[in-house]
C-alpha cells in the first residue's frame, strides 16, 4: 500500500530518465591511435601512389589558339571584324596518344558561373514546354524577347552564348590530310540528354519554333544545330547540353568530341596533325583565352596531380605522426597507460 | 517576507493612488450625495496571453521582438524585395520552422492556461442579491457583491468577511494554494455588523489592490437609521483571499472588494522577473562578432566587386549583358543592393536555429532534473521541481552559495531541549525528572513560565479528522470532552499543533510535557489544561504579532481573576533591553551556553498591566489598527511602547538538528571552489555552532568577527572601531595572504601548503548595515569594498541576525562585485524569498516553512543534500552541454558559409551561391541539427559518479571556462580551417573538371555538392569525435542524419520537381558518386579536417587522466585523489606536443616544397597552429 503511494510521485526509474543509458565511451589511447595512424597512413600512401602513377600516365596535349601573339596561327582570326575565319593549328605526336582520346575545348577568364548569367535560362522551355516557347521565363532577360518582341528560343544568356567554334582534326599522312572521325555522342550527361532536356513532341521539330526567333548570337536556329544527325538537334544537341552545364570556375574545359572510331580507336598514332578551327567565338574583349585539349582519361577521370600528391602527403604525415607518437610514448611512458 | 521588497517596489504607487470605496450589496448610502456605481474590473481571471483571434499577430509580434528572429525577418524581406542570389525560401523556411515550433510551444502553454482560467471563471458561486441566493459563474462577480462560500470551497475573489456560520464570528481558511502554508488561519468578521445582511447598509473604504498577501488596510462605515455611521477597521484578518479555501466553517458571507486581476492572488502571479544566464550573454557577444564578420565579408565582396568590374571588359562581357533596368539603376543604389545581396548570401553564418535548439535543449534537459530519482524524498513524496529551465547551465557556474541556516542547513525539526527558569536550567528528560524538579524549584515561577509558554504563541490545535462528524463542531466537542472528562493522557499523545513556525510548536509541546497543555482557542478564550487537570481560561485581548524587525511577539490576556497580563517571547537581544537589568545576568549565561551548543534560544518575559496601562495600550492598538496610512509604523510604535519594563521569567532552548549530509554537502561545495556564505536571522552563537557542525568552519579556521560585541570592546565610537577592524582584517586576510588564484583549489592548498591559513568571517546585521550605510559618504564605498575583499578571501562567511532584505542586499553586493560572480541562494522560508529572487540562481527547499521559497525559486529540491548532485552533476553537465552546443553551432555555420564566401572570388563577385537552395535551407534544420541536440541532452563527458566523487572537477568549468574568448577563438579558427580546406581542396580537384571516367565534366553544382557533402560529414563526425558518451540515441541520430543527407540528396536530385524553376541538382549527387575522384577527395578532406581534432583527443587525454580513466573504471575512485599528479601530465603533454610539432613542420615543409601550392600549405600550417593553440591554453597560469 505504501509502496504504491510512493510510486505515484516517484520519478520513473528507467535508464533514460536517470541518464544511465548504456553508453560506449570511446577511448583514443596510444594503443589504438598509433596502429590506426599507421594503417590510415599506409592506405593513403597506397592510394596516393596509385593516383599519382595513374595521373602521370595520362597524356595531355594542350594548345592555346586565341591568337594573341602575332606568330600564332589564329592571329588573323582574332580580329573581331573578320567573319567565317578558319585557322589551322599544327602539331605532331612523337608517340601513340592512347585512346580513347577525348577532345576538349577550354576557356579562360570566362565567368560561366556568373550569377546573373546562370539564372538567365528557362528550364521549362528547355524541357519542351510549348507555353514557354511563346512566353519565356522572366529570368531570361535580356534575351527573353528580341527587338521585335518575338520570343527567343532557347532564351537566356547561357543559351545565347553557346560556344560556336568548330574543329576538324586531320592527320597528315604522307602529305595528304586524313580526317580523324569525331564521335559527338555521349559527351553530355546521360540524364541531361534523356530526361532533363526535351524537345517538344512536334514533328518536324521546326514547327514547334514557329513564331519564335533564334538567339541573337546564333547563326542558325536550334533545330538546325546538327545538320548531319536530325536526332541531335534542338535542346538535346550534345554540344548545347555540354554548354548548358555551367562550369564551376572561370578557367574551364568542356568536352567537345571523343575519338573512338575507325583507325583511331586505339588512339592517335604518332605523326603530324592539323586542327582546322572555324574561329567564331570572341573572347579577346574580355581578355579571355581559348584552347584545345587532347587527353585520355583513366578511372580517376582526367589528369590531376593534386589528389595523388595530397594523398601521399597526408599518408606520410600520418605515418610520421605515428612514429613520433611512438617515440614520445616510449620515452615518457605515461603512468596511466599501464 | 516580501513586504519590504514590495514596499520598495510599489511604495510610490501605494501612496499616490487613493483608496477605493465599495458599496456593500450595491446599496446606496445616505452619506454620499449621489450613488455612482464605481467601475471595477470584473472577476475574470486572465492568465492566458492570447485569444484565438489575437494569437497569430500577438505571438508573431512577440517573437519578432527577439533580435535574432527580427534579423532573419529583415533578411527574408530583403530577399523578397531585392533581387538576391538565393530565393526567399532559403531563409524563410528556417525562420518559419523556428517561429512555428516556438508558436506551437507557446500556444500549447497558453491553451493550458486557458483551460485553467476557464475552470476558475466558470466555477459556480452563490451571490446574495436582494435576499435571494443566485447561482452564477464566478467571472460575473462584481465588486460589492455579497458572496456566499461553503466549506471546502475556494474563495472566488478577495472578500471581506461579513458573516460566519460559526458562533465566534470567525472562520478558518488554508492558504495552501497561495503560499503553501497548510495550517488553518483564523479570520474574523467585521465586528458588530448586523446579522441581517440584507439590511446592512455600509461602505468599505480600502486601499487600492496591492500584491502583498499579508497586508490590507481598510475601513468600514456602517450606516444605521438615525445614527452616526459606525466605523470599523479592517485588516488582513478580515480579508479572505481568492485562492484560499474555507475550512471548518459551514459557510460564510463576504463582500467582494478585489475581483479578477486585482485580487492579491492574481497580482502575485504577475511578472516574476526574468533571469538571464551568463551563457546567453556569451551567445550575444559571439553573435555580435559573427555579425561583424558577416558585415565585413559583405563589404569586402562589394568593394572587390566594383574594383574588379572597373577593369576593362569585366563589367559587361558580351555573353553576359545587363538588362535595361540594371543599366538604368543608380550606381550607389546598385552598390547598396549588392551589399544587401551579399548579406543575404552569407546570412547563414548567423545560426538561425541555434535559439530554437538552445531553447529545446533547456526545456527538454530540465526534465532530467525532475526525473532524477535521487532527488526524490520519500518523506514528502516529492522530487525536484524546475520552475525555470533557462538557468540549467548556470548551475554549473556557481561561485557563491548563500544559504539560509534554519530549515536549510538544519532540519527545522524543533525539539524542546531545555528551559531555564529564573536561572535554573531544566532539561527535558522524563516525566519522572520533571516531577522531582517541581518539588525542588519555586513552583510558582515555574508555572508562570509554563503558562507563558502555553499562552504566548499563535499555535492552533489540529483537530483529528473525525469521519462523518459535524466538523464545524468537532473542535469544540473534542475540547469540551477533554475538559470535562479529564482523560488527559490519551488525547494528549494525539494532539497535533499547527503553526507557521516550528519553534512555537516545539515550545507548546515542551510545555505539554511539563504538564501544561494548550487546548485551543475558543471564541477569544485560550484554554489551558494545567497540572491539576483543571482547565484555565484566559481571554485573549491582543496579539502583538511577531515580526523579524522586533524579533519578538507578545500576547495580552486577561485571566479569570481579572488580571491583565502581557507575555512576551523573543530573541535574547530583543528581550534583554526590555526587562529589568538585574534579572538578565543569570539567564544570559545559560542562553549563551545553549547558543554555542547550537540550540535556538528564546527568552520569555511577562508584565502585569494595570487597568490604566491596559486601557492606554488598548486604545493605542485600536487606533493604530484603524489607521489607513502607515499602519505598520504606528502599530510598531505602540508595540514598542507596550513591551517595556517586563520581567524575565526564563529562557528556552530548542534543538534544530542538522540536515542529512549537510556537512558532506558543504564540503563538496567548498571542494568545488564555491564560497559558502551562511545568511541567517539566528543568533551568532547558534549560527556559529551550526557552521562548525557543517564543517564550514574548521578547527584551524581563524575567525574574523565583526559584530556588535567586538565593536563595543574598545569603548570608542562604534564606527571608528568598525573601520579599524576592517582595515585590520583586510591586512590579515587580503594583503598578507599569499595571492590565491581562482584556479588553485583549497584542497590543493591544503595538500601543498598547510601553512596557508583559512579565514572565516562573521558579521551581524547591525554591523552590516553600518558597513553598507556608513555615514561618511566618501568612505562608505571604500569600506564596502574592503569588506567585500575580506569576505571574498575567506573560505566561509557567516552573516547572522540578518533581516530578509539584508540577505538580498548581501547577495546583490556580491553579485555586482568585480567579475560578476554567479551567485546561488538556497533557502526554505518566506524570509529567504528576497535573496532567492536576487541571486542568479534561486533554490528553494521544500521544507516546513511553507512553500513561498519554492514558489519563488528557480529550482526546488526536497533536501539540502540534493544540492550537491544538482550542482556538481547536473549543473556541470548542463554547462558543458550547452557551451559545446553554442560553440559548435557557430563553428558549423562558419565553415558552412566560408566556402560560399571564397567562391565569390572565383565567380566575379556575382553572389553566385555555392550550394543549392535546398542545401542552404536544410543544413541547419535537418542535416546537422539532431546530432547536436542529442549531444546536448545526453552527453556525459565525465560520468555522474565521478563528478560527484570528485568535486574539484567543477572548477574546470568555473568562470564560464568553455565560453570565454579563447575557446571561441579556437572554434572560430577551426571553422575557418575547415572552410578553407573544403573550398580549396575541391578547388584544386576542379582544376581539371573532367572527373568521370567517361571524360565528362562536372559543373558548378557538382562543385557545391562535393563541398557540401564534405561539410556535412566533417561537421557531424567532428561532433562524433567530441562525443564521449555514445548511447544508442547518439548512434541513431549521428548515423541517421548522415544517412538522411545521402537519402535526401538522391531524392532531391532524382526527380524533376515541377515547382522548381531550375532543375539545378538533377542527378548531380548521383553523378558525383559515380566519380572515383570525388569519393577520394571527400574522404581525404574529411580525414584532413578531423586530423587536428583526433590529435587533440589523443594528446588531451593525459590532461585529465584521473577524470577519464575513472570515467571508464569507476571502481577505483582512489586514483582520483592523486590530483597532484596532474600538472606533471600537463608538462608532459606540452613537451610531447612541441616535439611533435617540430617534426611535423619539418616533414611538412619537405613535402610541401614538392609542388603543393600556397593555399594548401596555408591551410596545413593553420592546422598546425590550431592543434597547438588549445594546448597552450591548457597550461595553468
Interface residues (C-beta under 8 A of the other chain):
Chain A: X5 X6 X8 X9 X10 X11 X12 X13 X17 X18 X19 X21 X22 X23 X24 X25 X26 X27 X28 X29 X30 X33 X40 X44 X47 X51 X100 X102 X104 X110 X111 X112 X113 X114 X115 X116 X117 X118 X119 X120 X121 X123 X124 X127 X137 X139 X141 X142 X157 X160 X161 X186 X187 X188 X189 X191 X192 X195 X196 X217 X242 X245 X246 X247 X248 X249 X250 X251 X252 X253 X254 X255 X258 X282 X285 X286 X287 X295 X297 X298 X299 X300 X301 X302 X303 X304 X305 X306 X307 X309 X310 X311 X312 X313 X314 X316 X317 X318 X320 X321 X324 X325 X328 X332 X334 X335 X336
Chain B: X85 X312 X313 X314 X317 X318 X319 X320 X321 X322 X323 X324 X367 X368 X370 X371 X372 X373 X375 X376 X378 X381 X382 X383 X906 X907 X908 X910 X911 X912 X913 X938 X940 X944 X985 X987 X988 X989 X990 X991 X992 X993 X994 X995 X996 X997 X998 X999 X1000 X1001 X1002 X1003 X1004 X1005 X1006 X1007 X1008 X1027 X1028 X1029 X1030 X1031 X1032 X1033 X1034 X1056 X1060 X1061 X1062 X1063 X1066 X1067 X1071 X1075 X1076 X1077 X1080 X1081 X1084 X1087 X1088 X1091 X1094 X1095 X1097 X1098 X1101 X1102 X1105 X1108 X1109 X1111 X1112 X1125 X1129 X1132 X1135 X1136 X1139 X1140 X1143 X1144 X1147 X1148 X1151 X1152 X1154 X1155 X1156 X1160
